[in-house]
């Protein structure tokens, strides 16, 4: 709700982004990675993570921040470069239409873009602008906001190392909308190439967000993440669910953990993004015991342990 309000009030949103920019600059070189991760985890949960013998899902993600340096993850965390990986895996047909790639906001020619489109920063999370009518957008303020995005490096706050040395860019993509009039987001939690469960986002961009989790048989699971699950929301199994499971399995194959985000638009599947540290790896399962349960899926195997 707050995020939606901010996006409707770009002047305030600009100030929030400027604050985060200077907050990130303040963190540069101030703490070691382990100190910064411990502070981040403590701030989010009031707990100190066990980084030596992690058992919780959130703790293992923090451990991976410290020890895993797979260059493929750097590529796949970039919202532009990940397209190359998707093509290599044989799924070029899942990619959304790309209108442009920009290194500066002055390169974005609004007149050349359609009335509806989406702008995304390639080197972070949540930095996007959904444009349903470009005539209603305050482009002066939004260009300032995007300039701040291009100057930010989110690595320093939560030590998500995949963002440490980014090539900041903005991309413009086709606006997608499904048969509900919005865009349901199917987020597959994959462990060692196996999708274990899926997070469904409904109404995320309208401010009426419901977030439920389903197993691979489309059975509602008894937990939430950040917000409680809502058993009163009955969402039918999508027609392309089996296809999406196969896609998630293929795209997640090289990784001990990754979240594969997909969309279904009138029966056609589209690729969204790959996420290695959802919510920065914060311990936000509801109830909290599922942090430990889900942690059992994530095996820190030989590849990761060899990096220590």
C-alpha positions in Angstrom: 0.0 0.0 0.0 2.8 2.4 1.0 4.8 1.6 -2.2 1.7 2.2 -4.4 1.0 5.5 -2.7 4.6 6.7 -3.1 4.5 5.9 -6.9 1.4 8.0 -7.2 3.2 10.9 -5.4 6.5 11.1 -7.3 7.8 14.2 -5.4 7.7 12.2 -2.2 9.0 9.1 -3.9 12.0 11.2 -5.2 12.9 12.3 -1.7 12.7 8.6 -0.5 15.0 7.6 -3.3 17.5 10.4 -2.5 17.4 9.3 1.2 18.3 5.7 0.2 21.0 7.0 -2.1 22.8 8.8 0.7 22.1 6.0 3.1 23.9 3.6 0.7 26.8 6.0 0.3 27.1 6.1 4.1 27.6 2.3 4.2 30.4 2.3 1.7 33.6 0.9 3.3 32.1 1.4 6.8 31.6 -2.3 7.6 33.0 -5.7 6.5 30.5 -7.9 4.6 29.9 -10.0 7.6 29.3 -7.0 9.9 26.9 -5.4 7.4 25.0 -8.6 6.9 24.7 -9.1 10.6 23.4 -5.5 11.1 21.0 -5.9 8.2 19.6 -9.2 9.6 19.4 -7.8 13.1 17.5 -4.7 11.8 15.0 -6.8 9.9 14.3 -9.4 12.5 15.8 -8.4 15.9 18.0 -11.6 15.7 21.6 -12.3 15.0 22.1 -14.8 12.1 24.1 -17.9 12.6 26.6 -17.5 9.7 28.8 -20.5 10.7 26.2 -23.2 10.9 23.1 -21.7 9.1 19.9 -23.8 9.2 17.2 -21.2 8.4 16.4 -20.3 4.8 17.2 -16.6 5.6 20.5 -17.5 7.3 21.6 -19.7 4.4 20.9 -16.8 2.0 23.1 -14.6 4.1 25.8 -17.3 4.0 25.6 -17.4 0.2 26.1 -13.6 0.2 29.4 -14.1 1.9 30.7 -17.2 0.1 29.1 -17.8 -3.3 30.6 -15.9 -6.2 29.2 -17.6 -9.3 29.6 -15.1 -12.2 26.4 -16.6 -13.8 24.4 -15.2 -10.9 25.8 -11.7 -11.7 24.6 -12.0 -15.2 21.2 -13.4 -14.3 20.5 -10.7 -11.6 20.8 -8.0 -14.3 17.4 -7.5 -15.8 18.9 -6.9 -19.3 21.8 -9.4 -19.3 19.5 -12.2 -18.0 17.8 -12.2 -21.4 21.0 -13.8 -22.9 20.8 -16.6 -20.4 17.1 -17.2 -21.1 17.9 -17.4 -24.9 20.8 -19.8 -24.2 18.4 -22.1 -22.3 16.1 -22.2 -25.3 13.4 -19.9 -24.1 13.7 -16.8 -26.3 10.0 -17.0 -27.0 9.3 -16.2 -23.3 11.0 -12.8 -23.4 8.9 -9.7 -23.4 9.2 -7.1 -26.2 12.2 -4.8 -25.5 11.7 -1.2 -26.7 15.0 0.3 -25.5 18.1 0.1 -23.3 19.4 3.4 -21.8 22.4 4.4 -19.9 21.1 7.9 -19.1 17.6 9.3 -18.7 18.3 11.8 -21.5 18.4 8.8 -23.9 14.8 7.9 -23.2 12.6 9.4 -25.9 9.1 9.3 -24.5 7.6 10.3 -27.9 9.0 7.1 -29.5 7.5 4.8 -26.9 3.9 3.6 -27.0 1.2 4.9 -24.7 1.6 1.9 -22.4 5.0 0.5 -21.4 7.2 -0.3 -18.4 10.6 1.2 -17.4 12.9 -0.8 -15.2 16.3 -0.3 -13.7 18.5 -3.4 -14.5 20.7 -3.3 -11.4 18.3 -3.4 -8.4 14.9 -4.5 -7.1 11.6 -2.7 -7.2 13.0 0.1 -9.4 10.3 0.3 -12.1 7.6 2.5 -13.5 4.4 1.0 -14.9 3.1 3.4 -17.5 -0.6 2.9 -18.5 -0.9 6.4 -20.1 2.3 8.3 -20.7 0.3 11.6 -20.9 -0.5 11.4 -17.2 3.1 10.9 -16.0 5.2 13.8 -14.6 8.3 13.0 -16.6 10.4 15.8 -15.1 10.1 14.2 -11.6 10.4 10.6 -12.9 13.5 11.4 -14.8 15.0 12.7 -11.6 13.9 9.5 -9.8 15.5 7.4 -12.5 18.7 9.4 -12.3 18.9 8.5 -8.6 18.4 4.9 -9.5 21.2 5.0 -12.0 23.6 6.4 -9.3 22.6 3.8 -6.6 24.4 0.6 -5.7 22.2 -1.5 -3.4 25.1 -3.9 -2.7 26.3 -1.7 0.2 23.2 -1.9 2.3 22.4 -5.7 2.3 25.6 -7.0 0.7 23.8 -8.7 -2.2 27.0 -9.3 -4.0 25.4 -9.9 -7.4 24.8 -6.1 -7.5 28.3 -5.1 -6.4 29.7 -4.0 -9.8 26.7 -3.2 -11.8 26.3 -1.6 -15.2 23.4 0.7 -14.4 20.8 0.9 -17.1 17.1 1.5 -17.7 15.1 -0.8 -20.0 11.8 -0.2 -21.6 9.5 -3.2 -22.1 6.0 -3.8 -23.4 3.2 -3.3 -20.9 1.7 -6.7 -20.1 -1.8 -7.3 -18.7 -3.6 -10.6 -18.2 -7.3 -11.5 -18.4 -7.8 -10.2 -14.8 -6.9 -6.7 -16.0 -3.7 -6.8 -14.0 -0.7 -9.1 -14.1 -0.5 -12.1 -11.8 3.0 -12.9 -10.8 4.0 -16.6 -10.4 7.3 -16.9 -8.4 8.8 -20.4 -8.3 11.1 -21.1 -5.4 13.7 -23.5 -6.9 16.3 -25.5 -5.0 19.1 -27.3 -6.9 17.0 -27.2 -10.1 13.7 -28.3 -8.5 10.7 -26.0 -8.0 9.4 -26.8 -4.6 6.6 -24.2 -4.1 5.3 -21.1 -5.8 4.4 -17.6 -4.6 1.4 -16.1 -6.3 1.0 -12.3 -6.3 -2.5 -11.0 -7.0 -3.3 -7.2 -7.1 0.3 -6.2 -6.4 0.1 -3.1 -8.5 -3.4 -2.0 -7.5 -2.7 -1.8 -3.8 -4.9 -4.8 -2.9 -2.1 -7.3 -2.7 -2.7 -10.9 -1.8 0.3 -13.2 -1.5 -0.3 -16.9 -1.3 1.9 -20.0 -1.6 1.1 -23.2 -3.5 2.8 -26.5 -3.8 3.5 -28.1 -7.2 0.1 -29.7 -7.1 -1.6 -26.3 -6.7 -2.5 -26.9 -3.1 -2.5 -23.8 -0.9 0.3 -23.9 1.7 -0.2 -22.7 5.3 2.3 -19.9 5.4 2.9 -16.4 4.1 5.9 -14.2 3.5 5.9 -10.6 4.8 2.1 -10.7 4.8 -0.1 -13.5 6.1 -1.6 -15.9 3.5 -5.3 -15.5 2.7 -7.2 -18.8 2.4 -10.3 -16.8 1.4 -8.8 -15.9 -2.0 -9.6 -18.7 -4.4 -7.4 -18.5 -7.5 -7.8 -21.2 -10.2 -4.8 -23.1 -11.3 -3.5 -21.4 -14.5 -3.7 -23.3 -17.7 0.0 -23.1 -18.3 1.0 -24.2 -14.8 2.7 -27.4 -15.9 4.6 -25.6 -18.6 5.7 -23.0 -16.1 7.0 -25.7 -13.8 9.2 -27.1 -16.6 10.5 -23.6 -17.4 11.3 -22.9 -13.8 13.1 -26.3 -13.5 15.2 -25.6 -16.6 16.2 -22.0 -15.7 17.1 -22.9 -12.1 19.2 -25.9 -13.0 22.7 -24.3 -12.3 21.8 -22.8 -9.0 21.4 -24.1 -5.4 18.6 -21.6 -5.0 16.9 -19.1 -7.3 13.4 -17.7 -7.6 12.0 -17.8 -11.1 9.3 -15.2 -11.8 6.9 -15.9 -14.7 3.6 -14.5 -16.0 0.7 -16.0 -17.9 -1.0 -13.6 -20.3 -4.0 -15.1 -22.1 -2.4 -18.6 -22.0 1.1 -17.5 -23.1 3.9 -17.6 -20.6 6.3 -14.7 -20.2 9.6 -14.6 -18.4 9.9 -12.0 -15.5 13.2 -12.2 -13.7 15.5 -14.4 -11.6 16.0 -13.5 -8.0 18.7 -14.9 -5.7 18.0 -12.9 -2.5 14.2 -12.2 -2.2 13.6 -9.3 0.2 17.4 -9.3 0.8 17.1 -12.7 2.5 15.2 -11.2 5.4 13.5 -13.8 7.8 9.9 -12.9 6.9 8.0 -16.1 6.8 4.6 -16.1 8.7 4.6 -18.2 10.9 8.4 -17.9 11.5 8.9 -21.7 11.9 8.7 -22.0 8.1 12.1 -20.2 7.8 13.6 -23.4 9.3 11.4 -25.7 7.3 12.2 -24.1 4.0 15.8 -23.9 5.0 15.9 -27.7 4.8 15.4 -27.4 1.0 18.5 -25.3 0.5 21.6 -27.5 0.6 25.0 -25.7 0.8 26.8 -28.3 -1.2 30.3 -28.9 -2.3 30.4 -26.1 -4.8 29.5 -23.5 -2.2 31.6 -25.0 0.6 34.7 -25.0 -1.6 34.4 -21.2 -1.8 34.9 -20.8 2.0 
